[in-house]
């Protein structure tokens, strides 16, 4: 594996889960792989779990780590071609990227969707420029359309907590006061389809995701019907994808908040969320604090997913 931008690049679920199990049981067994290697983590957007978990994963593998916050302490970077650079951005990404590549062996990039230009967002301009011009292996720490490290951790967590082979997994939209990208729900949907679970997506009308990510999922507009018999509930907000509504908040309907009454419709389902989560908007206190909430083990598995990916990349250097 040279670049990692989608969970499907592992090839198959069994291979991915076996890699994760080995890392979890032997976190320090492969330090020679990373010795004298440097990871550069580049953040165009804020981060807590991704930053800490990926840095910890690299340290477990014996790597040196450099962290760059593009918006704090670095030159402002222009990302578009053909721009007359007479504004507040003194450096172009096309010079910055190969320079960054000189200082490291692997690059992790976190760059969200801007939610104003769907074509630009879904072209993954920033991530693909790093892949094209850095000369180094690149992995996504969340891009405009996917968050593969999160999805990998989600899959690991589901496999650890499942109580039966045939699972019903539900991705539910929930209200949020601001517009959020579709990267996490897109990536989660891709992962659930890849794993072959019985997968349902529920959301209000107008919040349909890109069909390429929805895949074979059943889309159900009645949230309570979707919850019936579910084994895992994954809550997440996202903004609209379709047409002129792209990036817009169409609803903040609190009736979509995940509460105990709705969880009672499930088959004693586990509750999941990528965090950070807005309590009593996305999920009620009574649910996220319940024994069925597995958001903390899910977050802990972010180290495992990042380390398994870094290990695969290091093996190719």
Buried (B, 14 or more C-beta within 10 A) or exposed (E): BBBBBBBBBBEEBEEBBEBBBBBBEEBEEBEEBBEEBBBBBBBBBEBEBBBBBBBBBBBBBBBBBBBBBBEEEEEEBBBEEEEEEEEEBEBBBBEBBBEBBEEBBBBBBBBBBBBEBBEBBBEBBBBBBBBEBBBBBBBBBBBBBBBBBBBBBBBBBBBBBBEEEEBBBBBBBBBBEEBBBBBBBBBBBBBBBBBEBBBBBBBBEEBBBBEEBBBEBEBBEEBEEBBBEBBBBBBBBBBBBBEEBBBEBBBEEEEBBBBEEBBEBBBEBBBBBBBEBBEBBBBBEEBBEBEBBBBEBBBBBBBBBBBBBBBBBBEEE
